[in-house]
Amino acid sequence: MFTSNPFSELSEFVPSMVMQGYIILMVVLVVGGTILDMIHKKSAQYFFENAEKAKKSAKRNVDSGEKASIAIKVLLDEVLTSGEFCNMKRRLSHLLTMYGFIIFVATTVIMIFGYSTPEASTPNILPVLWHIGALMLCVGGYWFWFAIRVDVSAEGLTWYRFERADLFIVSLLSTMTFALIWSYTQSSGIAGWSTLFLVLFVVSATVVFAGVYFSKFAHMFFKPAAAFQKRVTRADESRENLPTDFDLTDPTVQAKFPDIPQYMGKKPEYMGLGIKRESPNHY
């Protein structure tokens, strides 16, 4: 199972051109859905307008070299390591899901376009990575769904509660689950069940890629841009027109806000972010 290219065996019944055409169609649907999402939510317009607003209130100039450095930090922190997640469990879950998805999609494309004919000899590493990617996503995704979801732990809602915002993760988990079961039933020679789970796999994958406009898929493309812009506003000290962080022990700050020493003393303790003090497990 793990060393068998399921698409090579499938090509005996479904022509390679059909599988390749499906992949191309899914790419077109993702691009189209993302563009429609940008038009509907006016995301690009917001980023450009916000950037122009930040330039007007900037206190220093950020040159191209510094922007390149910021872009690298965004790539290393927000993109590759999901540094925006402070909760380590949530971060690990997201990384497993993200890298599992990338590995699964990449190996799927390679196997379908390069080794989806019966006579093609698929390198063993590709189907192994394909199965590992699906398993990684299942571990991260089911961990998130059953143990980490905020509305379950913080609001006391049931795990089987489904909303439109859950379309992406549910369809993604369904795709990987059905893909693994289809691979197993096909390699085991269980023809009837293999066909059933192939259909479920294709339907779920179609929902993932065709439902970009209706799910949270598109936001993955916006997050790096938002993170970059946020870091730039901190570098040029415009801070999106938000006030700077004050050191409550600074005499200048205490002179500006005399109620600080009056109620908290001249050396007030740093209270920290209260939201991080206690995990939301009240139910």
ZAKOLNU-76939 format. One line per 5 residues: for each residue x, y, z of C-alpha. Coordinates in steps of 0.05 Angstrom, whole numbers. Example, Ala and Ser with C-alpha at 12.3 -4.5 7.8 and 13.67 -1.06 7.14 Angstrom:
% ZAKOLNU-76939
246,-90,156  273,-21,143
This chain:
% ZAKOLNU-76939
0,0,0  52,51,22  98,38,-37  44,32,-90  24,90,-134
-53,88,-131  -59,132,-193  -18,84,-235  -67,28,-218  -126,75,-230
-101,92,-300  -123,23,-322  -195,48,-316  -187,124,-319  -142,154,-373
-83,195,-349  -107,255,-389  -172,256,-349  -134,256,-283  -87,311,-308
-146,352,-333  -178,346,-264  -116,373,-231  -114,432,-279  -187,446,-267
-176,447,-192  -119,497,-200  -165,542,-242  -220,536,-189  -172,556,-133
-147,616,-172  -217,637,-192  -245,626,-121  -189,667,-91  -200,724,-139
-275,724,-126  -260,723,-51  -214,783,-59  -268,821,-98  -323,803,-49
-283,820,14  -242,875,-19  -179,846,12  -130,875,-39  -164,943,-35
-158,941,41  -84,924,39  -67,979,-10  -108,1032,26  -80,1011,93
-9,1014,65  -20,1084,38  -50,1106,105  11,1078,141  59,1116,96
26,1182,115  35,1169,189  104,1136,184  158,1167,228  217,1136,191
231,1109,121  238,1033,112  284,1021,53  281,961,5  336,924,43
298,928,109  234,906,73  271,846,45  294,829,115  223,835,140
198,790,84  249,737,104  226,741,177  154,733,155  173,672,113
211,640,170  164,658,227  92,666,202  95,621,140  144,563,153
137,556,228  68,587,242  97,633,295  32,671,302  4,614,344
24,624,416  -9,559,438  41,504,423  -12,450,413  -49,493,363
17,509,329  37,436,322  -32,417,297  -29,472,244  42,452,222
22,379,215  -39,398,175  -3,449,131  58,407,114  15,345,106
-28,381,56  33,408,18  66,340,14  1,306,-7  -15,356,-62
57,359,-88  64,283,-93  -5,276,-123  13,325,-179  81,291,-192
51,220,-193  -7,240,-238  34,280,-288  96,236,-287  77,166,-267
3,154,-279  9,100,-332  14,25,-318  82,20,-352  112,78,-313
158,58,-256  142,103,-197  200,117,-147  180,86,-81  192,152,-44
133,186,-79  75,140,-56  108,136,13  108,212,19  37,214,-9
12,168,47  54,203,100  26,271,79  -45,246,84  -31,215,153
2,279,178  -58,320,157  -105,271,190  -66,273,255  -63,349,256
-134,359,231  -169,310,277  -128,334,336  -152,404,321  -225,383,310
-234,340,372  -186,373,422  -167,444,404  -226,478,371  -238,543,409
-314,539,407  -312,470,440  -263,486,496  -282,558,510  -356,560,493
-378,490,511  -406,473,443  -407,402,417  -351,375,372  -402,355,318
-428,426,310  -416,446,238  -417,516,208  -397,546,141  -329,565,170
-315,491,182  -324,473,108  -250,475,93  -224,432,150  -282,382,144
-274,373,69  -198,370,77  -203,315,130  -253,278,88  -207,281,27
-147,252,65  -188,200,101  -221,175,38  -155,177,0  -122,131,51
-181,83,52  -184,83,-24  -110,67,-29  -118,10,20  -180,-21,-13
-148,-14,-82  -83,-47,-62  -123,-101,-26  -164,-116,-88  -231,-98,-58
-261,-72,-123  -330,-49,-100  -306,-12,-38  -247,16,-76  -294,49,-127
-338,77,-71  -281,109,-34  -250,135,-98  -315,172,-113  -317,199,-41
-244,220,-47  -257,258,-112  -321,291,-86  -286,314,-22  -226,340,-60
-272,378,-107  -306,411,-48  -238,432,-20  -214,465,-84  -280,488,-115
-306,515,-49  -250,566,-39  -300,624,-44  -343,592,11  -288,569,58
-226,594,94  -179,568,40  -166,637,9  -144,668,75  -80,626,72
-57,670,15  -74,735,52  -40,718,119  32,728,95  14,795,64
-21,817,128  38,795,170  87,832,125  47,896,127  41,892,203
117,885,211  129,943,163  83,989,204  122,971,266  188,985,230
166,1054,204  134,1068,273  66,1084,243  38,1024,282  -28,1028,244
-42,1091,284  -43,1052,349  -8,1080,412  61,1055,431  72,1006,488
87,1045,551  137,1026,605  96,1041,668  160,1049,709  185,1105,664
182,1173,701  163,1208,636  103,1161,627  83,1171,700  87,1246,692
42,1241,631  -7,1194,667  -4,1214,742  -57,1163,761  -7,1106,748
37,1119,810  -25,1141,849  -59,1074,841  -3,1025,822  59,1055,855
122,1081,823  146,1010,805  83,974,781  90,901,764  82,879,691
13,847,689  23,814,621  -31,793,573  -88,767,617  -117,727,559
-55,682,561  -57,668,635  -109,614,633  -128,565,577  -202,564,558
-223,499,591  -285,519,630  -333,466,605
